[in-house]
Amino acid sequence: MRYAKGTFSLSASRDIPLLLRVRNSRFVSHQQLFELLTLSALEYSRQSFNWRVQRLIAGNYLEICSGEFGHGSSVYRITRGGLAQLENYGHFATTFNSKTPHLPHISQAHHALELVAIELELARNKVLVSWKSDLETASLNVISEQPFVKDYDAVVDVWNDQTAARFAVEYERTLKSAQQYERIRRVLEKEDTVGCILYLTAGEEISLHLARELAGIPKRLAFATSIAFRTKLLDTLVTLYPGQPQVTFRTQLHGVF
């Protein structure tokens, strides 16, 4: 499509889904974004995608984040102009919109990029039914009559064999204080909306520490490293209780709807 000189028009079927993916992810790499869109049958051509991204950057709807993130491609976040355009097309998020005081801080980028990597592995392996990001769950919690007890990093629906199952994901890159984990314990004990919570971590030591800190909560909690989950997905061996034999996450999901 040709645009009159000095004007900018967005495509409801191509530009808006792209901006929505960036907003919901908070941060996403160029390669991740292309894969997310192709797996959703929203993009088919790398050349067209590259042109579209450059156009949205030039229009100040997307911006390239400065820094090195280890993904070998540019990392993007949405701008206020991009948020305003999403709102024009009916995509308003209560917790992150064009009036929000601050855009996502660059310190959140590694956390967000890892969550996108997890989503992509589930989608590539045709296990994923739906993925609601932390931004989506937080916005839903504001207006829902049955909110989750916390704003999870993601709420995920997957195919466990022939059955759909739902679980929440929490990704921990670093350890919190004992007082913070005690507050988390009290919150999770009240959870009755999601049947299983998977804690993924940046390393094995963090995973074991979390299992000890949160042991005894009468909920379905499972602990594993993020890299292990991206490799094995539902067949990942997870820790349920410290000192007890691990089981596959698939087993933990049985009976969860």
C-alpha positions in Angstrom: 0.0 0.0 0.0 1.2 3.5 -0.8 0.8 6.3 1.7 0.6 10.0 0.9 3.8 11.9 1.6 3.9 13.1 5.2 1.1 10.8 6.4 1.1 7.4 8.3 -1.7 4.8 8.2 -1.7 1.6 10.3 -3.0 -1.7 9.0 -5.6 -3.2 11.4 -4.7 -6.7 10.3 -0.9 -6.4 10.2 0.4 -3.5 12.2 -1.9 -3.7 15.2 -1.3 -7.4 16.0 2.4 -6.6 15.8 2.2 -3.7 18.2 -0.1 -5.8 20.5 2.5 -8.5 20.7 5.2 -6.0 21.6 3.1 -4.4 24.3 2.0 -7.7 25.9 5.6 -9.0 26.0 7.0 -5.7 27.3 10.3 -6.5 25.6 10.8 -8.8 22.6 13.6 -9.4 20.2 13.3 -9.0 16.4 13.6 -12.7 15.8 11.2 -13.6 18.6 8.6 -11.2 17.3 8.9 -12.6 13.8 8.4 -16.2 15.1 5.5 -15.2 17.3 3.7 -13.6 14.4 4.4 -16.5 12.0 3.3 -19.1 14.5 0.1 -17.2 14.9 -0.3 -17.1 11.0 -0.1 -13.3 11.2 3.1 -12.9 9.1 4.6 -15.0 6.3 7.4 -12.9 4.7 10.6 -11.9 6.5 11.1 -9.1 4.0 7.6 -7.8 4.7 8.1 -8.1 8.4 11.4 -6.2 8.4 9.8 -3.4 6.3 6.8 -3.2 8.7 9.0 -3.0 11.8 11.2 -0.3 10.3 8.1 1.6 9.4 6.7 1.4 12.9 10.0 2.6 14.3 10.1 5.5 11.9 6.6 6.4 13.0 7.7 6.3 16.7 5.3 3.5 17.5 8.2 1.1 18.4 11.6 1.8 19.8 14.9 -0.1 19.7 16.3 -0.6 23.2 19.9 0.2 23.8 22.1 -2.5 25.3 23.3 -6.1 24.7 20.8 -8.8 25.5 22.4 -11.8 24.0 19.7 -12.5 21.4 21.7 -11.5 18.3 19.0 -9.1 17.1 17.4 -5.8 18.1 15.1 -5.7 21.1 11.9 -3.6 21.0 9.4 -2.0 23.3 6.3 -0.1 22.5 6.2 3.7 22.7 3.4 5.9 24.0 2.4 6.6 20.4 2.1 2.8 19.9 0.0 2.5 23.0 -2.3 5.3 21.8 -2.8 3.6 18.5 -3.7 0.3 20.1 -6.3 2.1 22.2 -7.7 3.7 19.0 -8.3 0.1 17.8 -9.9 -1.0 21.0 -6.9 -2.6 22.7 -6.8 -0.9 26.1 -4.9 -2.3 29.1 -5.9 -1.0 32.5 -2.4 -1.4 34.0 -0.3 -0.3 31.0 -1.7 2.4 28.6 -0.8 5.7 27.0 -1.4 7.5 30.3 0.8 5.2 32.4 3.6 7.3 34.0 6.5 5.0 33.0 7.3 2.7 30.2 8.8 -0.7 31.1 12.3 -0.2 32.5 15.2 -1.7 30.5 16.2 -3.7 33.7 13.1 -5.8 33.0 14.2 -6.8 29.5 16.1 -10.1 30.3 13.1 -11.3 32.4 10.7 -10.5 29.6 12.8 -12.0 26.9 13.1 -15.3 28.8 9.3 -15.5 29.2 8.9 -15.0 25.4 11.4 -17.8 24.8 9.3 -20.1 27.0 6.2 -19.2 25.1 7.9 -19.8 21.8 9.0 -23.3 22.7 5.5 -24.3 23.7 4.1 -22.9 20.5 6.8 -24.5 18.3 6.0 -27.9 19.8 2.2 -27.4 19.3 1.6 -27.7 23.0 0.4 -24.1 23.6 -3.3 -23.3 23.6 -3.1 -19.8 25.0 -0.6 -17.5 26.8 -1.6 -14.5 28.9 1.3 -12.4 29.8 1.8 -10.6 33.1 0.4 -7.4 31.6 -2.7 -9.2 30.5 -3.2 -11.0 33.8 -2.6 -7.8 35.8 -5.2 -5.9 33.7 -7.7 -8.8 34.0 -7.2 -8.8 37.8 -8.3 -5.2 38.0 -11.7 -5.8 36.4 -12.4 -9.5 37.0 -15.0 -10.7 39.6 -12.7 -13.7 40.2 -9.2 -12.4 40.0 -6.0 -14.4 40.5 -4.4 -13.8 43.9 -1.4 -12.2 42.2 -0.2 -10.9 38.9 1.5 -14.0 37.6 4.2 -13.7 35.0 2.0 -15.7 32.7 -1.2 -17.8 32.8 -0.9 -20.7 30.3 -3.2 -23.2 28.7 -1.6 -26.2 27.2 -2.5 -29.6 25.7 -1.5 -32.3 28.2 -1.9 -35.3 25.9 -5.5 -34.9 24.8 -6.6 -32.7 27.7 -6.4 -29.0 28.2 -4.7 -27.9 31.4 -4.0 -24.5 32.9 -1.1 -23.3 35.1 0.5 -20.1 36.2 4.2 -19.3 35.5 6.5 -17.4 37.8 10.0 -16.8 36.6 12.7 -15.9 39.2 16.0 -14.6 38.0 17.3 -13.7 41.5 16.4 -14.5 45.1 14.0 -12.5 47.2 14.2 -11.9 51.0 12.7 -14.4 53.5 10.1 -11.7 54.4 9.1 -11.4 50.7 8.7 -15.2 50.4 6.6 -15.2 53.5 4.3 -12.7 52.0 4.1 -14.8 48.8 3.3 -17.9 50.9 0.3 -16.1 52.4 -0.9 -14.9 49.0 -0.6 -18.3 47.3 -2.4 -20.1 50.1 -5.5 -18.2 49.0 -5.3 -19.1 45.4 -8.3 -21.0 44.1 -8.5 -19.8 40.5 -5.6 -21.6 39.0 -4.8 -25.2 39.9 -1.1 -25.4 39.4 1.8 -22.9 39.7 5.2 -23.5 38.0 8.2 -21.7 39.3 10.9 -21.5 36.7 14.3 -20.1 37.7 17.6 -19.0 36.2 19.5 -21.7 38.1 19.2 -24.9 40.1 20.2 -23.3 43.4 17.4 -20.7 43.1 14.9 -23.5 42.3 15.9 -25.6 45.4 15.8 -22.5 47.6 12.3 -21.6 46.4 11.1 -25.2 47.0 12.3 -24.9 50.6 10.9 -21.4 51.1 7.4 -22.4 49.8 7.2 -26.0 51.0 4.0 -27.0 52.7 1.6 -24.7 50.8 -1.5 -26.9 50.1 -1.4 -26.0 46.4 0.1 -27.7 43.3 3.5 -26.0 43.2 6.3 -27.2 41.0 9.9 -26.0 40.6 12.5 -26.3 37.8 15.0 -24.2 35.9 13.8 -22.3 32.9 16.4 -23.9 30.6 15.3 -27.4 31.6 11.7 -26.5 30.9 12.5 -25.0 27.5 14.2 -28.3 26.6 11.7 -30.8 27.9 8.5 -28.7 28.3 5.8 -30.9 29.9 8.2 -33.8 30.3 10.5 -31.6 32.5 11.4 -33.2 35.9 10.1 -30.8 38.6 10.6 -30.7 42.3 7.4 -30.7 44.4 8.9 -31.0 47.9 12.5 -30.7 49.0 14.2 -34.1 49.4 11.5 -36.0 47.6 11.8 -37.7 44.1 11.1 -35.4 41.1 8.2 -36.1 38.8 7.4 -34.9 35.3 5.5 -31.7 35.1 3.0 -33.6 32.9 2.2 -35.7 35.9 1.7 -32.7 38.1 -0.8 -31.3 35.5 -3.0 -34.4 35.4 -6.4 -33.4 36.8 -5.8 -29.7 36.4 -8.3 -27.9 34.2 
